[in-house]
């Protein structure tokens, strides 16, 4: 069965050029370094999502649109954004 065309052009562009990985906050751990101890946040890999299903994690439409615009303007191979420490969203180019 072929995919349904998207009625949202921004979502279609994101899905065409990027794979979206979502990670949820697990906790922090302390790592010993040469300069002393350092606290590092750890994240559980949740799933790979499309631009439409990302709204389960980001219910705020304005935040989602601004995130997508930032990703498209950056044009980087990997773009990572932390949202309120509990959520890490990573866009990887195809």
PDB file with one MODEL, atoms N, CA, C and O in Angstrom:
MODEL        1
ATOM      1  N   UNK A   1       0.838  -1.164   0.000  1.00  0.00           N
ATOM      2  CA  UNK A   1       0.000   0.000   0.000  1.00  0.00           C
ATOM      3  C   UNK A   1       0.894   1.242   0.000  1.00  0.00           C
ATOM      4  O   UNK A   1       1.760   1.371   0.865  1.00  0.00           O
ATOM      5  N   UNK A   2       0.700   2.152  -0.950  1.00  0.00           N
ATOM      6  CA  UNK A   2       1.535   3.353  -0.999  1.00  0.00           C
ATOM      7  C   UNK A   2       1.204   4.304   0.141  1.00  0.00           C
ATOM      8  O   UNK A   2       0.106   4.276   0.697  1.00  0.00           O
ATOM      9  N   UNK A   3       2.164   5.136   0.472  1.00  0.00           N
ATOM     10  CA  UNK A   3       1.990   6.102   1.562  1.00  0.00           C
ATOM     11  C   UNK A   3       1.023   7.201   1.148  1.00  0.00           C
ATOM     12  O   UNK A   3       0.956   7.586  -0.020  1.00  0.00           O
ATOM     13  N   UNK A   4       0.276   7.699   2.128  1.00  0.00           N
ATOM     14  CA  UNK A   4      -0.645   8.805   1.879  1.00  0.00           C
ATOM     15  C   UNK A   4       0.150  10.097   1.765  1.00  0.00           C
ATOM     16  O   UNK A   4       1.053  10.326   2.570  1.00  0.00           O
ATOM     17  N   UNK A   5      -0.157  10.950   0.791  1.00  0.00           N
ATOM     18  CA  UNK A   5       0.526  12.232   0.719  1.00  0.00           C
ATOM     19  C   UNK A   5       0.150  13.114   1.921  1.00  0.00           C
ATOM     20  O   UNK A   5      -0.991  13.105   2.383  1.00  0.00           O
ATOM     21  N   UNK A   6       1.113  13.856   2.399  1.00  0.00           N
ATOM     22  CA  UNK A   6       0.899  14.706   3.561  1.00  0.00           C
ATOM     23  C   UNK A   6       0.201  15.992   3.149  1.00  0.00           C
ATOM     24  O   UNK A   6       0.473  16.543   2.083  1.00  0.00           O
ATOM     25  N   UNK A   7      -0.711  16.471   4.012  1.00  0.00           N
ATOM     26  CA  UNK A   7      -1.360  17.750   3.755  1.00  0.00           C
ATOM     27  C   UNK A   7      -0.578  18.905   4.381  1.00  0.00           C
ATOM     28  O   UNK A   7      -0.955  20.066   4.221  1.00  0.00           O
ATOM     29  N   UNK A   8       0.509  18.596   5.094  1.00  0.00           N
ATOM     30  CA  UNK A   8       1.340  19.606   5.733  1.00  0.00           C
ATOM     31  C   UNK A   8       2.710  19.586   5.049  1.00  0.00           C
ATOM     32  O   UNK A   8       3.446  18.604   5.146  1.00  0.00           O
ATOM     33  N   UNK A   9       3.038  20.668   4.364  1.00  0.00           N
ATOM     34  CA  UNK A   9       4.284  20.726   3.605  1.00  0.00           C
ATOM     35  C   UNK A   9       5.536  20.657   4.456  1.00  0.00           C
ATOM     36  O   UNK A   9       6.535  20.071   4.039  1.00  0.00           O
ATOM     37  N   UNK A  10       5.501  21.249   5.649  1.00  0.00           N
ATOM     38  CA  UNK A  10       6.666  21.244   6.545  1.00  0.00           C
ATOM     39  C   UNK A  10       6.960  19.822   7.029  1.00  0.00           C
ATOM     40  O   UNK A  10       8.116  19.399   7.051  1.00  0.00           O
ATOM     41  N   UNK A  11       5.912  19.087   7.415  1.00  0.00           N
ATOM     42  CA  UNK A  11       6.093  17.695   7.826  1.00  0.00           C
ATOM     43  C   UNK A  11       6.631  16.850   6.683  1.00  0.00           C
ATOM     44  O   UNK A  11       7.470  15.974   6.897  1.00  0.00           O
ATOM     45  N   UNK A  12       6.158  17.104   5.480  1.00  0.00           N
ATOM     46  CA  UNK A  12       6.621  16.345   4.315  1.00  0.00           C
ATOM     47  C   UNK A  12       8.107  16.586   4.062  1.00  0.00           C
ATOM     48  O   UNK A  12       8.840  15.654   3.730  1.00  0.00           O
ATOM     49  N   UNK A  13       8.555  17.837   4.216  1.00  0.00           N
ATOM     50  CA  UNK A  13       9.983  18.144   4.019  1.00  0.00           C
ATOM     51  C   UNK A  13      10.848  17.462   5.066  1.00  0.00           C
ATOM     52  O   UNK A  13      11.897  16.906   4.743  1.00  0.00           O
ATOM     53  N   UNK A  14      10.412  17.504   6.321  1.00  0.00           N
ATOM     54  CA  UNK A  14      11.170  16.860   7.393  1.00  0.00           C
ATOM     55  C   UNK A  14      11.264  15.369   7.133  1.00  0.00           C
ATOM     56  O   UNK A  14      12.348  14.795   7.239  1.00  0.00           O
ATOM     57  N   UNK A  15      10.149  14.725   6.794  1.00  0.00           N
ATOM     58  CA  UNK A  15      10.156  13.284   6.550  1.00  0.00           C
ATOM     59  C   UNK A  15      10.991  12.911   5.332  1.00  0.00           C
ATOM     60  O   UNK A  15      11.557  11.819   5.277  1.00  0.00           O
ATOM     61  N   UNK A  16      11.070  13.809   4.362  1.00  0.00           N
ATOM     62  CA  UNK A  16      11.832  13.526   3.147  1.00  0.00           C
ATOM     63  C   UNK A  16      13.342  13.542   3.394  1.00  0.00           C
ATOM     64  O   UNK A  16      14.074  12.733   2.825  1.00  0.00           O
ATOM     65  N   UNK A  17      13.803  14.458   4.240  1.00  0.00           N
ATOM     66  CA  UNK A  17      15.239  14.655   4.407  1.00  0.00           C
ATOM     67  C   UNK A  17      15.826  14.138   5.718  1.00  0.00           C
ATOM     68  O   UNK A  17      17.045  14.006   5.826  1.00  0.00           O
ATOM     69  N   UNK A  18      14.988  13.840   6.724  1.00  0.00           N
ATOM     70  CA  UNK A  18      15.512  13.492   8.046  1.00  0.00           C
ATOM     71  C   UNK A  18      14.834  12.266   8.646  1.00  0.00           C
ATOM     72  O   UNK A  18      13.675  11.969   8.354  1.00  0.00           O
ATOM     73  N   UNK A  19      15.580  11.566   9.487  1.00  0.00           N
ATOM     74  CA  UNK A  19      15.061  10.512  10.348  1.00  0.00           C
ATOM     75  C   UNK A  19      15.075  11.086  11.757  1.00  0.00           C
ATOM     76  O   UNK A  19      16.072  11.675  12.174  1.00  0.00           O
ATOM     77  N   UNK A  20      13.980  10.923  12.494  1.00  0.00           N
ATOM     78  CA  UNK A  20      13.848  11.531  13.817  1.00  0.00           C
ATOM     79  C   UNK A  20      13.962  10.457  14.886  1.00  0.00           C
ATOM     80  O   UNK A  20      13.161   9.523  14.923  1.00  0.00           O
ATOM     81  N   UNK A  21      14.964  10.589  15.762  1.00  0.00           N
ATOM     82  CA  UNK A  21      15.144   9.689  16.898  1.00  0.00           C
ATOM     83  C   UNK A  21      14.704  10.433  18.157  1.00  0.00           C
ATOM     84  O   UNK A  21      15.042  11.603  18.342  1.00  0.00           O
ATOM     85  N   UNK A  22      13.950   9.752  19.021  1.00  0.00           N
ATOM     86  CA  UNK A  22      13.477  10.357  20.264  1.00  0.00           C
ATOM     87  C   UNK A  22      14.069   9.583  21.432  1.00  0.00           C
ATOM     88  O   UNK A  22      14.038   8.352  21.451  1.00  0.00           O
ATOM     89  N   UNK A  23      14.613  10.314  22.413  1.00  0.00           N
ATOM     90  CA  UNK A  23      15.192   9.728  23.620  1.00  0.00           C
ATOM     91  C   UNK A  23      14.520  10.358  24.832  1.00  0.00           C
ATOM     92  O   UNK A  23      14.258  11.561  24.834  1.00  0.00           O
ATOM     93  N   UNK A  24      14.234   9.561  25.870  1.00  0.00           N
ATOM     94  CA  UNK A  24      13.651  10.087  27.107  1.00  0.00           C
ATOM     95  C   UNK A  24      14.684  10.039  28.223  1.00  0.00           C
ATOM     96  O   UNK A  24      15.563   9.176  28.236  1.00  0.00           O
ATOM     97  N   UNK A  25      14.570  10.966  29.150  1.00  0.00           N
ATOM     98  CA  UNK A  25      15.528  11.124  30.248  1.00  0.00           C
ATOM     99  C   UNK A  25      15.499   9.915  31.183  1.00  0.00           C
ATOM    100  O   UNK A  25      14.435   9.495  31.637  1.00  0.00           O
ATOM    101  N   UNK A  26      16.670   9.368  31.461  1.00  0.00           N
ATOM    102  CA  UNK A  26      16.810   8.210  32.350  1.00  0.00           C
ATOM    103  C   UNK A  26      17.288   8.643  33.733  1.00  0.00           C
ATOM    104  O   UNK A  26      16.799   8.137  34.742  1.00  0.00           O
ATOM    105  N   UNK A  27      18.207   9.545  33.785  1.00  0.00           N
ATOM    106  CA  UNK A  27      18.797  10.004  35.039  1.00  0.00           C
ATOM    107  C   UNK A  27      20.193  10.526  34.762  1.00  0.00           C
ATOM    108  O   UNK A  27      20.616  10.612  33.609  1.00  0.00           O
ATOM    109  N   UNK A  28      20.901  10.870  35.812  1.00  0.00           N
ATOM    110  CA  UNK A  28      22.275  11.332  35.615  1.00  0.00           C
ATOM    111  C   UNK A  28      23.220  10.415  36.371  1.00  0.00           C
ATOM    112  O   UNK A  28      22.858   9.817  37.385  1.00  0.00           O
ATOM    113  N   UNK A  29      24.429  10.317  35.859  1.00  0.00           N
ATOM    114  CA  UNK A  29      25.459   9.532  36.532  1.00  0.00           C
ATOM    115  C   UNK A  29      26.728  10.364  36.600  1.00  0.00           C
ATOM    116  O   UNK A  29      26.915  11.306  35.829  1.00  0.00           O
ATOM    117  N   UNK A  30      27.584  10.006  37.521  1.00  0.00           N
ATOM    118  CA  UNK A  30      28.831  10.733  37.723  1.00  0.00           C
ATOM    119  C   UNK A  30      29.973   9.968  37.077  1.00  0.00           C
ATOM    120  O   UNK A  30      30.125   8.762  37.272  1.00  0.00           O
ATOM    121  N   UNK A  31      30.767  10.686  36.312  1.00  0.00           N
ATOM    122  CA  UNK A  31      31.922  10.107  35.632  1.00  0.00           C
ATOM    123  C   UNK A  31      33.177  10.779  36.177  1.00  0.00           C
ATOM    124  O   UNK A  31      33.239  12.004  36.281  1.00  0.00           O
ATOM    125  N   UNK A  32      34.175   9.971  36.522  1.00  0.00           N
ATOM    126  CA  UNK A  32      35.443  10.512  37.010  1.00  0.00           C
ATOM    127  C   UNK A  32      36.309  10.913  35.817  1.00  0.00           C
ATOM    128  O   UNK A  32      36.537  10.113  34.910  1.00  0.00           O
ATOM    129  N   UNK A  33      36.783  12.143  35.824  1.00  0.00           N
ATOM    130  CA  UNK A  33      37.671  12.636  34.777  1.00  0.00           C
ATOM    131  C   UNK A  33      38.965  13.126  35.424  1.00  0.00           C
ATOM    132  O   UNK A  33      39.096  13.122  36.648  1.00  0.00           O
ATOM    133  N   UNK A  34      39.913  13.546  34.598  1.00  0.00           N
ATOM    134  CA  UNK A  34      41.184  14.033  35.115  1.00  0.00           C
ATOM    135  C   UNK A  34      41.007  15.329  35.907  1.00  0.00           C
ATOM    136  O   UNK A  34      41.776  15.604  36.827  1.00  0.00           O
ATOM    137  N   UNK A  35      40.003  16.119  35.553  1.00  0.00           N
ATOM    138  CA  UNK A  35      39.770  17.390  36.237  1.00  0.00           C
ATOM    139  C   UNK A  35      38.825  17.245  37.431  1.00  0.00           C
ATOM    140  O   UNK A  35      38.585  18.214  38.150  1.00  0.00           O
ATOM    141  N   UNK A  36      38.293  16.051  37.645  1.00  0.00           N
ATOM    142  CA  UNK A  36      37.360  15.840  38.753  1.00  0.00           C
ATOM    143  C   UNK A  36      36.113  15.113  38.263  1.00  0.00           C
ATOM    144  O   UNK A  36      36.036  14.706  37.103  1.00  0.00           O
ATOM    145  N   UNK A  37      35.154  14.955  39.142  1.00  0.00           N
ATOM    146  CA  UNK A  37      33.922  14.262  38.779  1.00  0.00           C
ATOM    147  C   UNK A  37      33.025  15.175  37.942  1.00  0.00           C
ATOM    148  O   UNK A  37      32.985  16.392  38.122  1.00  0.00           O
ATOM    149  N   UNK A  38      32.305  14.525  37.016  1.00  0.00           N
ATOM    150  CA  UNK A  38      31.422  15.269  36.133  1.00  0.00           C
ATOM    151  C   UNK A  38      30.093  14.527  36.040  1.00  0.00           C
ATOM    152  O   UNK A  38      30.078  13.315  35.826  1.00  0.00           O
ATOM    153  N   UNK A  39      28.979  15.237  36.197  1.00  0.00           N
ATOM    154  CA  UNK A  39      27.654  14.634  36.075  1.00  0.00           C
ATOM    155  C   UNK A  39      27.222  14.655  34.608  1.00  0.00           C
ATOM    156  O   UNK A  39      27.306  15.687  33.942  1.00  0.00           O
ATOM    157  N   UNK A  40      26.759  13.507  34.115  1.00  0.00           N
ATOM    158  CA  UNK A  40      26.337  13.373  32.722  1.00  0.00           C
ATOM    159  C   UNK A  40      24.912  12.826  32.703  1.00  0.00           C
ATOM    160  O   UNK A  40      24.597  11.875  33.417  1.00  0.00           O
ATOM    161  N   UNK A  41      24.060  13.427  31.889  1.00  0.00           N
ATOM    162  CA  UNK A  41      22.687  12.949  31.757  1.00  0.00           C
ATOM    163  C   UNK A  41      22.648  11.737  30.833  1.00  0.00           C
ATOM    164  O   UNK A  41      23.366  11.684  29.835  1.00  0.00           O
ATOM    165  N   UNK A  42      21.804  10.764  31.173  1.00  0.00           N
ATOM    166  CA  UNK A  42      21.621   9.580  30.349  1.00  0.00           C
ATOM    167  C   UNK A  42      20.197   9.573  29.807  1.00  0.00           C
ATOM    168  O   UNK A  42      19.266  10.030  30.471  1.00  0.00           O
ATOM    169  N   UNK A  43      20.038   9.050  28.590  1.00  0.00           N
ATOM    170  CA  UNK A  43      18.732   9.017  27.937  1.00  0.00           C
ATOM    171  C   UNK A  43      18.457   7.616  27.399  1.00  0.00           C
ATOM    172  O   UNK A  43      19.356   6.958  26.876  1.00  0.00           O
ATOM    173  N   UNK A  44      17.218   7.166  27.530  1.00  0.00           N
ATOM    174  CA  UNK A  44      16.773   5.902  26.931  1.00  0.00           C
ATOM    175  C   UNK A  44      16.373   6.169  25.488  1.00  0.00           C
ATOM    176  O   UNK A  44      15.650   7.129  25.222  1.00  0.00           O
ATOM    177  N   UNK A  45      16.823   5.348  24.553  1.00  0.00           N
ATOM    178  CA  UNK A  45      16.295   5.499  23.199  1.00  0.00           C
ATOM    179  C   UNK A  45      14.846   5.009  23.169  1.00  0.00           C
ATOM    180  O   UNK A  45      14.571   3.871  23.547  1.00  0.00           O
ATOM    181  N   UNK A  46      13.934   5.847  22.730  1.00  0.00           N
ATOM    182  CA  UNK A  46      12.530   5.487  22.704  1.00  0.00           C
ATOM    183  C   UNK A  46      12.143   4.864  21.372  1.00  0.00           C
ATOM    184  O   UNK A  46      11.819   3.678  21.313  1.00  0.00           O
ATOM    185  N   UNK A  47      12.175   5.651  20.302  1.00  0.00           N
ATOM    186  CA  UNK A  47      11.757   5.145  19.008  1.00  0.00           C
ATOM    187  C   UNK A  47      12.171   6.100  17.902  1.00  0.00           C
ATOM    188  O   UNK A  47      12.617   7.222  18.142  1.00  0.00           O
ATOM    189  N   UNK A  48      12.006   5.612  16.687  1.00  0.00           N
ATOM    190  CA  UNK A  48      12.179   6.444  15.503  1.00  0.00           C
ATOM    191  C   UNK A  48      10.778   6.846  15.073  1.00  0.00           C
ATOM    192  O   UNK A  48       9.912   5.989  14.898  1.00  0.00           O
ATOM    193  N   UNK A  49      10.549   8.143  14.904  1.00  0.00           N
ATOM    194  CA  UNK A  49       9.204   8.628  14.610  1.00  0.00           C
ATOM    195  C   UNK A  49       9.194   9.464  13.339  1.00  0.00           C
ATOM    196  O   UNK A  49      10.238   9.896  12.850  1.00  0.00           O
ATOM    197  N   UNK A  50       7.998   9.683  12.817  1.00  0.00           N
ATOM    198  CA  UNK A  50       7.826  10.597  11.692  1.00  0.00           C
ATOM    199  C   UNK A  50       7.482  11.977  12.241  1.00  0.00           C
ATOM    200  O   UNK A  50       7.263  12.136  13.442  1.00  0.00           O
ATOM    201  N   UNK A  51       7.437  12.955  11.374  1.00  0.00           N
ATOM    202  CA  UNK A  51       7.129  14.320  11.808  1.00  0.00           C
ATOM    203  C   UNK A  51       5.717  14.415  12.370  1.00  0.00           C
ATOM    204  O   UNK A  51       5.474  15.203  13.285  1.00  0.00           O
ATOM    205  N   UNK A  52       4.788  13.635  11.847  1.00  0.00           N
ATOM    206  CA  UNK A  52       3.409  13.677  12.348  1.00  0.00           C
ATOM    207  C   UNK A  52       3.307  13.066  13.739  1.00  0.00           C
ATOM    208  O   UNK A  52       2.620  13.619  14.599  1.00  0.00           O
ATOM    209  N   UNK A  53       3.970  11.943  13.983  1.00  0.00           N
ATOM    210  CA  UNK A  53       3.848  11.265  15.270  1.00  0.00           C
ATOM    211  C   UNK A  53       4.714  11.907  16.355  1.00  0.00           C
ATOM    212  O   UNK A  53       4.616  11.529  17.522  1.00  0.00           O
ATOM    213  N   UNK A  54       5.547  12.859  15.990  1.00  0.00           N
ATOM    214  CA  UNK A  54       6.337  13.582  16.993  1.00  0.00           C
ATOM    215  C   UNK A  54       5.429  14.391  17.916  1.00  0.00           C
ATOM    216  O   UNK A  54       5.842  14.768  19.013  1.00  0.00           O
ATOM    217  N   UNK A  55       4.207  14.659  17.487  1.00  0.00           N
ATOM    218  CA  UNK A  55       3.275  15.433  18.315  1.00  0.00           C
ATOM    219  C   UNK A  55       2.876  14.685  19.586  1.00  0.00           C
ATOM    220  O   UNK A  55       2.348  15.305  20.510  1.00  0.00           O
ATOM    221  N   UNK A  56       3.110  13.370  19.665  1.00  0.00           N
ATOM    222  CA  UNK A  56       2.899  12.647  20.920  1.00  0.00           C
ATOM    223  C   UNK A  56       3.857  13.140  21.996  1.00  0.00           C
ATOM    224  O   UNK A  56       3.509  13.181  23.176  1.00  0.00           O
ATOM    225  N   UNK A  57       5.061  13.511  21.583  1.00  0.00           N
ATOM    226  CA  UNK A  57       6.072  13.989  22.524  1.00  0.00           C
ATOM    227  C   UNK A  57       6.051  15.504  22.669  1.00  0.00           C
ATOM    228  O   UNK A  57       6.372  16.027  23.736  1.00  0.00           O
ATOM    229  N   UNK A  58       5.680  16.209  21.617  1.00  0.00           N
ATOM    230  CA  UNK A  58       5.610  17.669  21.630  1.00  0.00           C
ATOM    231  C   UNK A  58       4.184  18.111  21.320  1.00  0.00           C
ATOM    232  O   UNK A  58       3.864  18.347  20.155  1.00  0.00           O
ATOM    233  N   UNK A  59       3.329  18.228  22.313  1.00  0.00           N
ATOM    234  CA  UNK A  59       1.945  18.615  22.027  1.00  0.00           C
ATOM    235  C   UNK A  59       1.800  20.086  21.622  1.00  0.00           C
ATOM    236  O   UNK A  59       0.779  20.472  21.054  1.00  0.00           O
ATOM    237  N   UNK A  60       2.803  20.898  21.909  1.00  0.00           N
ATOM    238  CA  UNK A  60       2.759  22.319  21.561  1.00  0.00           C
ATOM    239  C   UNK A  60       3.114  22.488  20.081  1.00  0.00           C
ATOM    240  O   UNK A  60       4.249  22.232  19.680  1.00  0.00           O
ATOM    241  N   UNK A  61       2.146  22.917  19.277  1.00  0.00           N
ATOM    242  CA  UNK A  61       2.350  23.030  17.832  1.00  0.00           C
ATOM    243  C   UNK A  61       3.370  24.117  17.481  1.00  0.00           C
ATOM    244  O   UNK A  61       4.148  23.949  16.542  1.00  0.00           O
ATOM    245  N   UNK A  62       3.373  25.226  18.222  1.00  0.00           N
ATOM    246  CA  UNK A  62       4.324  26.305  17.924  1.00  0.00           C
ATOM    247  C   UNK A  62       5.757  25.848  18.145  1.00  0.00           C
ATOM    248  O   UNK A  62       6.645  26.183  17.361  1.00  0.00           O
ATOM    249  N   UNK A  63       5.989  25.080  19.211  1.00  0.00           N
ATOM    250  CA  UNK A  63       7.329  24.584  19.492  1.00  0.00           C
ATOM    251  C   UNK A  63       7.780  23.613  18.398  1.00  0.00           C
ATOM    252  O   UNK A  63       8.935  23.640  17.974  1.00  0.00           O
ATOM    253  N   UNK A  64       6.876  22.769  17.954  1.00  0.00           N
ATOM    254  CA  UNK A  64       7.191  21.793  16.919  1.00  0.00           C
ATOM    255  C   UNK A  64       7.536  22.496  15.595  1.00  0.00           C
ATOM    256  O   UNK A  64       8.495  22.112  14.925  1.00  0.00           O
ATOM    257  N   UNK A  65       6.775  23.503  15.225  1.00  0.00           N
ATOM    258  CA  UNK A  65       7.035  24.232  13.978  1.00  0.00           C
ATOM    259  C   UNK A  65       8.367  24.972  14.054  1.00  0.00           C
ATOM    260  O   UNK A  65       9.132  24.970  13.089  1.00  0.00           O
ATOM    261  N   UNK A  66       8.651  25.606  15.192  1.00  0.00           N
ATOM    262  CA  UNK A  66       9.931  26.316  15.312  1.00  0.00           C
ATOM    263  C   UNK A  66      11.102  25.337  15.295  1.00  0.00           C
ATOM    264  O   UNK A  66      12.163  25.646  14.753  1.00  0.00           O
ATOM    265  N   UNK A  67      10.915  24.159  15.886  1.00  0.00           N
ATOM    266  CA  UNK A  67      11.960  23.130  15.852  1.00  0.00           C
ATOM    267  C   UNK A  67      12.222  22.685  14.420  1.00  0.00           C
ATOM    268  O   UNK A  67      13.376  22.577  14.007  1.00  0.00           O
ATOM    269  N   UNK A  68      11.167  22.427  13.663  1.00  0.00           N
ATOM    270  CA  UNK A  68      11.320  21.996  12.272  1.00  0.00           C
ATOM    271  C   UNK A  68      11.995  23.077  11.434  1.00  0.00           C
ATOM    272  O   UNK A  68      12.848  22.769  10.603  1.00  0.00           O
ATOM    273  N   UNK A  69      11.625  24.337  11.641  1.00  0.00           N
ATOM    274  CA  UNK A  69      12.256  25.431  10.894  1.00  0.00           C
ATOM    275  C   UNK A  69      13.739  25.544  11.231  1.00  0.00           C
ATOM    276  O   UNK A  69      14.559  25.781  10.344  1.00  0.00           O
ATOM    277  N   UNK A  70      14.092  25.374  12.513  1.00  0.00           N
ATOM    278  CA  UNK A  70      15.503  25.411  12.916  1.00  0.00           C
ATOM    279  C   UNK A  70      16.289  24.289  12.251  1.00  0.00           C
ATOM    280  O   UNK A  70      17.416  24.504  11.805  1.00  0.00           O
ATOM    281  N   UNK A  71      15.712  23.102  12.178  1.00  0.00           N
ATOM    282  CA  UNK A  71      16.390  21.954  11.572  1.00  0.00           C
ATOM    283  C   UNK A  71      16.626  22.201  10.089  1.00  0.00           C
ATOM    284  O   UNK A  71      17.721  21.959   9.582  1.00  0.00           O
ATOM    285  N   UNK A  72      15.604  22.681   9.397  1.00  0.00           N
ATOM    286  CA  UNK A  72      15.739  22.920   7.958  1.00  0.00           C
ATOM    287  C   UNK A  72      16.724  24.045   7.657  1.00  0.00           C
ATOM    288  O   UNK A  72      17.443  23.978   6.659  1.00  0.00           O
ATOM    289  N   UNK A  73      16.772  25.073   8.495  1.00  0.00           N
ATOM    290  CA  UNK A  73      17.704  26.184   8.286  1.00  0.00           C
ATOM    291  C   UNK A  73      19.137  25.785   8.597  1.00  0.00           C
ATOM    292  O   UNK A  73      20.067  26.274   7.955  1.00  0.00           O
ATOM    293  N   UNK A  74      19.329  24.900   9.576  1.00  0.00           N
ATOM    294  CA  UNK A  74      20.683  24.500   9.964  1.00  0.00           C
ATOM    295  C   UNK A  74      21.344  23.681   8.864  1.00  0.00           C
ATOM    296  O   UNK A  74      22.520  23.887   8.563  1.00  0.00           O
ATOM    297  N   UNK A  75      20.608  22.758   8.264  1.00  0.00           N
ATOM    298  CA  UNK A  75      21.153  21.951   7.183  1.00  0.00           C
ATOM    299  C   UNK A  75      22.271  21.023   7.611  1.00  0.00           C
ATOM    300  O   UNK A  75      23.061  20.597   6.769  1.00  0.00           O
ATOM    301  N   UNK A  76      22.365  20.695   8.883  1.00  0.00           N
ATOM    302  CA  UNK A  76      23.434  19.834   9.387  1.00  0.00           C
ATOM    303  C   UNK A  76      23.087  18.364   9.186  1.00  0.00           C
ATOM    304  O   UNK A  76      21.923  18.019   8.984  1.00  0.00           O
ATOM    305  N   UNK A  77      24.105  17.490   9.242  1.00  0.00           N
ATOM    306  CA  UNK A  77      23.874  16.055   9.141  1.00  0.00           C
ATOM    307  C   UNK A  77      23.158  15.519  10.372  1.00  0.00           C
ATOM    308  O   UNK A  77      22.285  14.657  10.263  1.00  0.00           O
ATOM    309  N   UNK A  78      23.527  16.029  11.543  1.00  0.00           N
ATOM    310  CA  UNK A  78      22.878  15.634  12.799  1.00  0.00           C
ATOM    311  C   UNK A  78      22.525  16.903  13.558  1.00  0.00           C
ATOM    312  O   UNK A  78      23.376  17.768  13.768  1.00  0.00           O
ATOM    313  N   UNK A  79      21.282  17.008  13.964  1.00  0.00           N
ATOM    314  CA  UNK A  79      20.807  18.167  14.727  1.00  0.00           C
ATOM    315  C   UNK A  79      20.123  17.624  15.977  1.00  0.00           C
ATOM    316  O   UNK A  79      19.183  16.836  15.872  1.00  0.00           O
ATOM    317  N   UNK A  80      20.582  18.035  17.157  1.00  0.00           N
ATOM    318  CA  UNK A  80      20.046  17.539  18.417  1.00  0.00           C
ATOM    319  C   UNK A  80      19.483  18.692  19.224  1.00  0.00           C
ATOM    320  O   UNK A  80      20.089  19.760  19.307  1.00  0.00           O
ATOM    321  N   UNK A  81      18.322  18.470  19.816  1.00  0.00           N
ATOM    322  CA  UNK A  81      17.688  19.484  20.651  1.00  0.00           C
ATOM    323  C   UNK A  81      17.203  18.840  21.936  1.00  0.00           C
ATOM    324  O   UNK A  81      16.548  17.797  21.911  1.00  0.00           O
ATOM    325  N   UNK A  82      17.525  19.462  23.058  1.00  0.00           N
ATOM    326  CA  UNK A  82      17.012  19.030  24.358  1.00  0.00           C
ATOM    327  C   UNK A  82      15.776  19.858  24.684  1.00  0.00           C
ATOM    328  O   UNK A  82      15.786  21.082  24.560  1.00  0.00           O
ATOM    329  N   UNK A  83      14.721  19.181  25.100  1.00  0.00           N
ATOM    330  CA  UNK A  83      13.488  19.860  25.438  1.00  0.00           C
ATOM    331  C   UNK A  83      13.189  19.587  26.907  1.00  0.00           C
ATOM    332  O   UNK A  83      12.875  18.458  27.283  1.00  0.00           O
ATOM    333  N   UNK A  84      13.285  20.610  27.721  1.00  0.00           N
ATOM    334  CA  UNK A  84      12.986  20.530  29.152  1.00  0.00           C
ATOM    335  C   UNK A  84      13.714  19.392  29.862  1.00  0.00           C
ATOM    336  O   UNK A  84      13.156  18.792  30.780  1.00  0.00           O
ATOM    337  N   UNK A  85      14.911  19.090  29.470  1.00  0.00           N
ATOM    338  CA  UNK A  85      15.791  18.075  30.062  1.00  0.00           C
ATOM    339  C   UNK A  85      15.241  16.651  29.959  1.00  0.00           C
ATOM    340  O   UNK A  85      16.024  15.702  29.991  1.00  0.00           O
ATOM    341  N   UNK A  86      13.953  16.473  29.838  1.00  0.00           N
ATOM    342  CA  UNK A  86      13.374  15.140  29.839  1.00  0.00           C
ATOM    343  C   UNK A  86      13.339  14.498  28.462  1.00  0.00           C
ATOM    344  O   UNK A  86      13.140  13.289  28.351  1.00  0.00           O
ATOM    345  N   UNK A  87      13.528  15.279  27.423  1.00  0.00           N
ATOM    346  CA  UNK A  87      13.363  14.782  26.070  1.00  0.00           C
ATOM    347  C   UNK A  87      14.513  15.243  25.186  1.00  0.00           C
ATOM    348  O   UNK A  87      14.866  16.422  25.177  1.00  0.00           O
ATOM    349  N   UNK A  88      15.084  14.320  24.456  1.00  0.00           N
ATOM    350  CA  UNK A  88      16.163  14.624  23.521  1.00  0.00           C
ATOM    351  C   UNK A  88      15.694  14.174  22.139  1.00  0.00           C
ATOM    352  O   UNK A  88      15.367  13.004  21.940  1.00  0.00           O
ATOM    353  N   UNK A  89      15.664  15.104  21.190  1.00  0.00           N
ATOM    354  CA  UNK A  89      15.213  14.802  19.837  1.00  0.00           C
ATOM    355  C   UNK A  89      16.396  14.996  18.904  1.00  0.00           C
ATOM    356  O   UNK A  89      17.043  16.043  18.910  1.00  0.00           O
ATOM    357  N   UNK A  90      16.668  13.985  18.110  1.00  0.00           N
ATOM    358  CA  UNK A  90      17.820  14.004  17.214  1.00  0.00           C
ATOM    359  C   UNK A  90      17.337  13.796  15.785  1.00  0.00           C
ATOM    360  O   UNK A  90      16.646  12.824  15.483  1.00  0.00           O
ATOM    361  N   UNK A  91      17.712  14.724  14.916  1.00  0.00           N
ATOM    362  CA  UNK A  91      17.383  14.646  13.495  1.00  0.00           C
ATOM    363  C   UNK A  91      18.644  14.230  12.760  1.00  0.00           C
ATOM    364  O   UNK A  91      19.676  14.893  12.872  1.00  0.00           O
ATOM    365  N   UNK A  92      18.572  13.140  12.010  1.00  0.00           N
ATOM    366  CA  UNK A  92      19.708  12.670  11.214  1.00  0.00           C
ATOM    367  C   UNK A  92      19.325  12.708   9.741  1.00  0.00           C
ATOM    368  O   UNK A  92      18.264  12.217   9.356  1.00  0.00           O
ATOM    369  N   UNK A  93      20.189  13.291   8.923  1.00  0.00           N
ATOM    370  CA  UNK A  93      19.870  13.386   7.504  1.00  0.00           C
ATOM    371  C   UNK A  93      19.943  12.015   6.844  1.00  0.00           C
ATOM    372  O   UNK A  93      20.721  11.153   7.251  1.00  0.00           O
ATOM    373  N   UNK A  94      19.132  11.836   5.837  1.00  0.00           N
ATOM    374  CA  UNK A  94      19.069  10.533   5.149  1.00  0.00           C
ATOM    375  C   UNK A  94      20.189  10.414   4.145  1.00  0.00           C
ATOM    376  O   UNK A  94      20.304   9.393   3.467  1.00  0.00           O
TER     377      UNK A  94
ENDMDL
END
